[in-house]
Amino acid sequence: MTVAMIAVLLAQAPAGNYDEAKVPHYTLPAALGDVTTKADWPARRAAILEMFQREMYGRSGPRPKGVRFQMLETGSGALGGKAVRKQIRVDALIEVLLYLPSEAKGPVPVFLGLNYTGNQGVTLDPAVRVSTAWMRQPDNPRGGQASRWSIKRALDAGYGVATAYYGDLDPDFDDGFQNGIHPLFYRPGQTKPAADEWGSVGAWAWGLSRILDYLEQDKDVDAKRVAVLGHSRLGKAALWAGAQDERFGMVISNDSGAGGAALSKRIYGETVKDLNDRFPHWFAANFRKYNANECALPFDQHMLIALVAPRPVYVCSAQDDQWADPKGEFLSALHADPVYRLLAGDGLPVKEMPAIHQPAMGRVGYHIRAGKHDVTDYDWRQWIEFANRHWKPKK
């Protein structure tokens, strides 16, 4: 990358450190700790999960008893004949849009992720119901973010695609936790989550697990092969969902940055203080004690990725997205590798950060592409290739 290119990238990024020479010396706790055998990993995993619950994402609400599913609409011949469309309400909270390949001979693997603008935003399909709850923007046109959802490519490869609007679970602004799902779990007299209880990222992750509850009982879905994915803040939610819920068969993080895949202790791009000051509703209140105090963190994000092991995990970055610290995202994947080597005999196949458009795919995968903070068809092509390596679907 030339000096001129770097100058352009920094001009586009928010204020922060973008100089590798200014990254402080830091020490990462080993993801494995003292573990040397597979038999010892479950106790280490439980301890790591407990730290993330207590200190960062917060403890989530429980799975409701008797989750209810309502089929709102089904349609064959959708998307030019490529898909069977299903629209489902989960527990009177979440409206799920599910596309499955029309020509499937049996249950299919599914990519599952939340969306930002309502289900109607991911496709031009006129039959998709319009999401209305807590819109981030006043105008959310049909197909407005279809470029981020390569649905037809996934269908052609033999995969289903499921999505739901994240605002169905929690509005993405600081409302004192009054308008989303949090009040459903308050104890008598409680008005906000306790310091070690979930914020919005936890709520979005909880919702992904409730969608998986539905997918497990849909005979057209291979629920053992559901890949949970997300971009940016929803990449943070996908990682947290996959870390907590071992039913997810694969986890994909796209440009999830700080609080997601990127190492916090590097203090590069977005920091813990940036997260908590700009988005005070995302994480547990306990996380604020690490504002400008990353060195005190008893964990870092490589340990979050390690919680997914031995299931496949894929981390993606974008060259122009320095705010999300692509190198820190790669290093998280790299430092989760020892856990994967122990549990699966395979991990990240490289030790150095790959060049642009040179994906590295083992049990742990990583790529960095040209472009900005976004989801592109290039990303989807790599996700499908990664899934094919582990789950070649039956067509």
Disulfide bonds with the S-S distance in Angstrom:
none
